[in-house]
């Protein structure tokens, strides 16, 4: 099995709203229910369901940290026999309906 890291992206304006948004307990429960259903659908292929991310910074070659402009809002780690099988795990993923412009980026972990 190969391992893949999924990065969840949101547009910058949505990321800014997310940091200030307060969800009700009922809204949070509904979101977590959908993530739980996806987790169950993945079964043993789920390595790490992941977590939301925020406040990213990037370090440039000049040694200065700057606010990241990549819009990374979270991650998950899955395993699959190949990239096509990993992609299939993200069909109709909950993140894609979160906001217009939401995307999932998939990277294979390369064994050294």
N, CA, C and O of each residue as an XYZ file, in Angstrom:
448
protein
N       0.833     -1.192      0.000
C       0.000      0.000      0.000
C       0.874      1.252      0.000
O       1.917      1.311      0.652
N       0.418      2.238     -0.747
C       1.092      3.533     -0.775
C       0.338      4.492      0.137
O      -0.857      4.330      0.381
N       1.051      5.482      0.629
C       0.450      6.468      1.525
C       0.304      7.796      0.778
O       1.168      8.181     -0.010
N      -0.816      8.490      1.046
C      -1.111      9.761      0.388
C      -1.546     10.785      1.423
O      -2.280     10.469      2.360
N      -1.083     12.016      1.240
C      -1.494     13.128      2.098
C      -2.429     14.018      1.290
O      -2.085     14.467      0.196
N      -3.600     14.264      1.832
C      -4.557     15.176      1.211
C      -4.487     16.499      1.953
O      -4.531     16.539      3.183
N      -4.377     17.576      1.196
C      -4.421     18.921      1.758
C      -5.718     19.564      1.302
O      -6.044     19.570      0.114
N      -6.444     20.099      2.253
C      -7.710     20.759      1.958
C      -7.451     22.253      1.826
O      -6.839     22.866      2.701
N      -7.922     22.836      0.723
C      -7.702     24.258      0.450
C      -9.027     25.012      0.403
O     -10.051     24.488     -0.035
N      -8.975     26.245      0.863
C     -10.095     27.177      0.753
C      -9.549     28.503      0.226
O      -8.399     28.843      0.506
N     -10.346     29.254     -0.528
C      -9.903     30.584     -0.964
C      -9.570     31.467      0.242
O     -10.118     31.283      1.329
N      -8.667     32.423      0.036
C      -8.188     33.291      1.122
C      -9.325     33.980      1.865
O      -9.298     34.069      3.093
N     -10.334     34.473      1.127
C     -11.421     35.193      1.808
C     -12.247     34.252      2.676
O     -12.772     34.666      3.710
N     -12.365     33.004      2.271
C     -13.086     32.021      3.091
C     -12.247     31.660      4.309
O     -12.780     31.501      5.407
N     -10.936     31.531      4.117
C     -10.041     31.232      5.246
C     -10.148     32.324      6.303
O     -10.189     32.021      7.495
N     -10.192     33.581      5.891
C     -10.302     34.696      6.838
C     -11.618     34.616      7.600
O     -11.646     34.857      8.807
N     -12.695     34.284      6.923
C     -13.997     34.142      7.578
C     -13.995     32.960      8.536
O     -14.573     33.035      9.621
N     -13.341     31.859      8.135
C     -13.296     30.648      8.957
C     -12.673     30.933     10.320
O     -13.157     30.449     11.343
N     -11.594     31.724     10.331
C     -10.892     32.001     11.579
C     -11.767     32.781     12.552
O     -11.576     32.687     13.764
N     -12.716     33.542     12.039
C     -13.582     34.342     12.898
C     -14.955     33.709     13.127
O     -15.747     34.201     13.930
N     -15.227     32.616     12.417
C     -16.546     31.998     12.487
C     -16.702     31.148     13.747
O     -15.814     30.371     14.100
N     -17.818     31.304     14.404
C     -18.147     30.499     15.572
C     -19.291     29.562     15.192
O     -20.382     30.020     14.850
N     -19.048     28.264     15.248
C     -20.087     27.289     14.935
C     -20.874     26.970     16.194
O     -20.328     26.943     17.297
N     -22.152     26.731     16.013
C     -22.951     26.247     17.136
C     -22.612     24.783     17.346
O     -22.033     24.142     16.470
N     -22.972     24.257     18.501
C     -22.736     22.841     18.769
C     -23.447     21.969     17.745
O     -22.902     20.954     17.311
N     -24.657     22.355     17.355
C     -25.428     21.582     16.374
C     -24.732     21.598     15.009
O     -24.677     20.569     14.335
N     -24.203     22.747     14.596
C     -23.488     22.834     13.320
C     -22.222     21.983     13.354
O     -21.921     21.266     12.399
N     -21.485     22.068     14.459
C     -20.255     21.293     14.614
C     -20.575     19.796     14.575
O     -19.854     19.025     13.941
N     -21.650     19.383     15.249
C     -22.049     17.971     15.258
C     -22.382     17.493     13.851
O     -22.035     16.373     13.476
N     -23.053     18.338     13.068
C     -23.438     17.970     11.703
C     -22.201     17.790     10.819
O     -22.127     16.844     10.035
N     -21.245     18.690     10.946
C     -20.000     18.592     10.179
C     -19.236     17.338     10.589
O     -18.757     16.595      9.733
N     -19.121     17.102     11.885
C     -18.383     15.937     12.361
C     -19.079     14.633     11.962
O     -18.414     13.622     11.735
N     -20.371     14.647     11.879
C     -21.129     13.467     11.428
C     -20.746     13.133      9.982
O     -20.533     11.967      9.649
N     -20.660     14.153      9.130
C     -20.289     13.944      7.735
C     -18.845     13.448      7.612
O     -18.559     12.556      6.814
N     -17.949     14.022      8.395
C     -16.555     13.558      8.379
C     -16.474     12.126      8.895
O     -15.703     11.322      8.372
N     -17.256     11.805      9.907
C     -17.276     10.444     10.442
C     -17.756      9.436      9.411
O     -17.232      8.325      9.336
N     -18.755      9.820      8.614
C     -19.266      8.943      7.557
C     -18.183      8.690      6.509
O     -18.028      7.567      6.030
N     -17.433      9.741      6.155
C     -16.344      9.565      5.194
C     -15.262      8.665      5.786
O     -14.730      7.795      5.097
N     -14.943      8.870      7.044
C     -13.946      8.047      7.729
C     -14.361      6.573      7.692
O     -13.543      5.701      7.402
N     -15.615      6.307      7.982
C     -16.120      4.931      7.950
C     -16.052      4.358      6.541
O     -15.694      3.194      6.360
N     -16.394      5.170      5.542
C     -16.349      4.713      4.151
C     -14.925      4.307      3.759
O     -14.736      3.361      2.995
N     -13.928      5.022      4.280
C     -12.525      4.703      3.979
C     -12.063      3.434      4.687
O     -11.208      2.711      4.175
N     -12.619      3.167      5.849
C     -12.256      1.962      6.592
C     -10.778      1.887      6.908
O     -10.189      2.850      7.400
N     -10.174      0.731      6.621
C      -8.755      0.504      6.928
C      -7.808      1.349      6.077
O      -6.606      1.391      6.341
N      -8.339      2.013      5.067
C      -7.497      2.854      4.218
C      -7.205      4.208      4.862
O      -6.341      4.949      4.393
N      -7.928      4.530      5.941
C      -7.691      5.782      6.669
C      -6.504      5.591      7.608
O      -6.526      4.731      8.489
N      -5.478      6.396      7.410
C      -4.295      6.355      8.269
C      -4.437      7.391      9.374
O      -4.191      7.098     10.545
N      -4.837      8.607      8.997
C      -4.998      9.713      9.947
C      -6.093     10.624      9.393
O      -5.906     11.257      8.354
N      -7.232     10.691     10.081
C      -8.334     11.537      9.620
C      -7.885     12.981      9.490
O      -8.432     13.726      8.678
N      -6.899     13.387     10.278
C      -6.343     14.731     10.184
C      -7.036     15.704     11.104
O      -7.661     15.320     12.093
N      -6.914     16.983     10.756
C      -7.454     18.057     11.580
C      -7.462     19.342     10.774
O      -6.770     19.454      9.762
N      -8.254     20.320     11.229
C      -8.202     21.637     10.589
C      -6.839     22.285     10.842
O      -6.187     22.014     11.850
N      -6.434     23.125      9.930
C      -5.189     23.885     10.066
C      -5.496     25.355      9.860
O      -6.439     25.695      9.146
N      -4.728     26.217     10.463
C      -4.914     27.648     10.293
C      -3.661     28.405     10.662
O      -2.764     27.870     11.314
N      -3.606     29.647     10.242
C      -2.488     30.513     10.627
C      -1.161     30.083     10.040
O      -0.122     30.303     10.663
N      -1.158     29.473      8.854
C       0.075     28.984      8.249
C       1.039     30.102      7.900
O       0.636     31.200      7.516
N       2.311     29.799      8.042
C       3.377     30.714      7.657
C       4.392     29.955      6.830
O       4.549     28.745      6.989
N       5.082     30.659      5.946
C       6.117     30.020      5.136
C       7.445     30.743      5.345
O       7.493     31.961      5.512
N       8.502     29.971      5.332
C       9.851     30.490      5.517
C      10.522     30.563      4.157
O      10.637     29.556      3.459
N      10.963     31.748      3.785
C      11.645     31.938      2.509
C      13.144     31.801      2.655
O      13.668     31.715      3.766
N      13.834     31.780      1.521
C      15.287     31.597      1.532
C      16.019     32.737      2.237
O      17.164     32.566      2.655
N      15.373     33.901      2.375
C      15.980     35.032      3.084
C      15.858     34.869      4.601
O      16.342     35.708      5.360
N      15.215     33.796      5.034
C      15.087     33.540      6.465
C      13.942     34.271      7.130
O      13.885     34.342      8.357
N      13.028     34.817      6.340
C      11.904     35.581      6.883
C      10.614     34.766      6.777
O      10.330     34.158      5.744
N       9.843     34.767      7.861
C       8.546     34.098      7.874
C       7.471     35.058      7.390
O       7.428     36.218      7.801
N       6.599     34.561      6.509
C       5.478     35.337      5.990
C       4.210     34.500      6.091
O       4.257     33.270      6.107
N       3.079     35.192      6.160
C       1.806     34.482      6.192
C       1.657     33.677      4.905
O       1.895     34.194      3.813
N       1.269     32.430      5.034
C       1.089     31.573      3.862
C      -0.084     32.042      3.023
O      -1.107     32.476      3.554
N       0.068     31.953      1.717
C      -1.015     32.308      0.805
C      -1.583     31.062      0.115
O      -2.250     31.173     -0.913
N      -1.324     29.898      0.670
C      -1.732     28.634      0.047
C      -3.156     28.221      0.390
O      -3.709     27.350     -0.281
N      -3.760     28.806      1.393
C      -5.143     28.480      1.729
C      -5.341     27.084      2.267
O      -6.420     26.513      2.108
N      -4.326     26.514      2.902
C      -4.440     25.163      3.458
C      -5.291     25.229      4.719
O      -4.961     25.936      5.672
N      -6.398     24.477      4.710
C      -7.318     24.520      5.844
C      -7.361     23.226      6.634
O      -8.015     23.167      7.676
N      -6.675     22.177      6.163
C      -6.663     20.910      6.882
C      -5.930     19.845      6.100
O      -5.425     20.094      5.005
N      -5.876     18.641      6.678
C      -5.177     17.528      6.029
C      -5.792     16.204      6.464
O      -6.482     16.124      7.481
N      -5.529     15.181      5.683
C      -5.826     13.790      6.034
C      -4.739     12.925      5.409
O      -4.084     13.337      4.451
N      -4.550     11.729      5.950
C      -3.598     10.774      5.390
C      -4.351      9.471      5.147
O      -4.976      8.920      6.054
N      -4.280      8.985      3.900
C      -4.926      7.731      3.530
C      -3.892      6.805      2.899
O      -2.787      7.227      2.557
N      -4.266      5.547      2.751
C      -3.417      4.611      2.021
C      -4.263      3.937      0.946
O      -5.471      3.757      1.104
N      -3.606      3.572     -0.141
C      -4.289      2.926     -1.257
C      -3.242      2.234     -2.121
O      -2.045      2.485     -1.982
N      -3.704      1.357     -3.017
C      -2.752      0.630     -3.866
C      -2.063      1.544     -4.875
O      -0.920      1.296     -5.258
N      -2.760      2.609     -5.312
C      -2.173      3.566     -6.246
C      -2.934      4.887     -6.157
O      -3.912      5.005     -5.419
N      -2.475      5.872     -6.913
C      -3.071      7.216     -6.830
C      -4.530      7.215     -7.278
O      -5.353      7.917     -6.691
N      -4.859      6.439     -8.306
C      -6.253      6.401     -8.755
C      -7.171      5.871     -7.658
O      -8.274      6.383     -7.469
N      -6.724      4.855     -6.941
C      -7.527      4.315     -5.835
C      -7.648      5.345     -4.711
O      -8.694      5.450     -4.069
N      -6.572      6.103     -4.477
C      -6.621      7.153     -3.453
C      -7.585      8.253     -3.879
O      -8.352      8.758     -3.059
N      -7.552      8.627     -5.155
C      -8.463      9.665     -5.656
C      -9.915      9.252     -5.469
O     -10.767     10.080     -5.148
N     -10.190      7.978     -5.670
C     -11.565      7.485     -5.545
C     -12.109      7.684     -4.134
O     -13.319      7.834     -3.960
N     -11.246      7.688     -3.133
C     -11.681      7.902     -1.746
C     -12.256      9.303     -1.535
O     -13.019      9.528     -0.596
N     -11.891     10.238     -2.404
C     -12.303     11.632     -2.232
C     -13.483     12.028     -3.117
O     -13.854     13.200     -3.175
N     -14.070     11.049     -3.804
C     -15.243     11.339     -4.635
C     -16.362     11.857     -3.733
O     -16.694     11.226     -2.730
N     -16.937     12.991     -4.084
C     -18.030     13.603     -3.313
C     -17.621     13.928     -1.875
O     -18.450     13.848     -0.968
N     -16.373     14.287     -1.659
C     -15.876     14.583     -0.304
C     -16.582     15.801      0.292
O     -16.875     16.763     -0.418
N     -16.848     15.755      1.574
C     -17.553     16.839      2.281
C     -16.859     18.195      2.117
O     -17.534     19.222      2.035
N     -15.537     18.213      2.068
C     -14.814     19.492      1.978
C     -15.192     20.266      0.714
O     -15.239     21.496      0.733
N     -15.457     19.566     -0.368
C     -15.749     20.223     -1.647
C     -17.031     21.044     -1.611
O     -17.205     21.956     -2.419
N     -17.925     20.733     -0.688
C     -19.155     21.498     -0.547
C     -19.085     22.574      0.525
O     -20.073     23.263      0.780
N     -17.938     22.722      1.148
C     -17.790     23.666      2.261
C     -17.954     25.108      1.812
O     -18.598     25.911      2.487
N     -17.351     25.437      0.640
C     -17.417     26.810      0.131
C     -17.042     26.791     -1.346
O     -16.318     25.897     -1.784
N     -17.524     27.767     -2.124
C     -17.096     27.857     -3.521
C     -15.574     27.975     -3.591
O     -14.972     28.741     -2.839
N     -14.971     27.234     -4.471
C     -13.518     27.283     -4.616
C     -12.763     26.313     -3.731
O     -11.534     26.266     -3.789
N     -13.463     25.533     -2.907
C     -12.800     24.548     -2.052
C     -12.204     23.442     -2.921
O     -12.833     22.989     -3.877
N     -10.995     23.014     -2.587
C     -10.333     21.949     -3.349
C      -9.636     20.970     -2.404
O      -9.372     21.270     -1.239
N      -9.352     19.797     -2.949
C      -8.550     18.793     -2.247
C      -7.324     18.529     -3.112
O      -7.451     18.274     -4.310
N      -6.152     18.590     -2.519
C      -4.888     18.343     -3.217
C      -4.314     17.046     -2.664
O      -4.253     16.876     -1.446
N      -3.895     16.134     -3.523
C      -3.428     14.813     -3.095
C      -1.966     14.626     -3.482
O      -1.582     14.851     -4.629
N      -1.149     14.207     -2.500
C       0.282     13.963     -2.732
C       0.639     12.561     -2.259
O       0.245     12.136     -1.173
N       1.391     11.849     -3.095
C       1.892     10.542     -2.661
C       3.129     10.752     -1.784
O       4.002     11.561     -2.096
N       3.179     10.010     -0.692
C       4.370     10.025      0.162
C       5.392      9.121     -0.500
O       5.155      7.923     -0.655
N       6.523      9.680     -0.891
C       7.574      8.934     -1.589
C       8.523      8.338     -0.565
O       9.092      9.050      0.262
N       8.686      7.022     -0.631
C       9.585      6.341      0.296
C      11.036      6.621     -0.101
O      11.397      6.509     -1.273
N      11.843      6.976      0.856
C      13.266      7.283      0.591
C      14.099      6.036      0.785
O      15.317      6.075      0.614
